[in-house]
């Protein structure tokens, strides 16, 4: 019998490996090729691969993810976010995470001016401190979803006036929303979702409908 042809993956050209790795999610690269060898790890750290950090699939795949929170797990999520920022060399455009804190989001705000999508869910330690930095330093933000954090106060909505490109806005808030702030600074909104004890009177609803004509 003739000898079987054996393939040596280590002999593949970097261009071929980059093409293969580009088809994997960040999580798949971290749990797969990055653990194989130093060469593959370095290739997986190419900034072009690290423009999106989306951990929602991992959380949604486990019905018990809601109970994962602990100070130690929170620190791991923060560390993951900081690593993603560093590997992207500040080119992150999308972040979808849970259980993070002000520390990692402030890090994002200081280094990722091109951020367009930010979803932070079940993050009680995300406060106005980091959100103010995001609003000031990430002017290209288009989607902002803040679920189950320490709910925003109505006055905090004004912090978002710098995010003049936001088209998708979803958050929790106690008290009356200052619709005028949203209309004046976010007239391009297509989606607005208010949760918890957020309230709008009839006049505010009319103002939003007239001022944000793109709402769907």
Secondary structure as UniProt FT lines:
FT   HELIX           9..11
FT   HELIX           14..21
FT   TURN            22..23
FT   HELIX           26..31
FT   HELIX           33..35
FT   HELIX           38..44
FT   HELIX           47..49
FT   STRAND          52..54
FT   HELIX           56..60
FT   TURN            63..64
FT   HELIX           65..67
FT   HELIX           71..88
FT   TURN            89..90
FT   STRAND          94..98
FT   HELIX           102..111
FT   TURN            113..114
FT   STRAND          117..121
FT   HELIX           128..137
FT   TURN            139..140
FT   STRAND          143..147
FT   STRAND          152..153
FT   HELIX           154..162
FT   TURN            164..165
FT   STRAND          168..176
FT   HELIX           179..185
FT   TURN            187..188
FT   STRAND          191..195
FT   TURN            196..197
FT   STRAND          198..199
FT   HELIX           202..211
FT   TURN            213..214
//
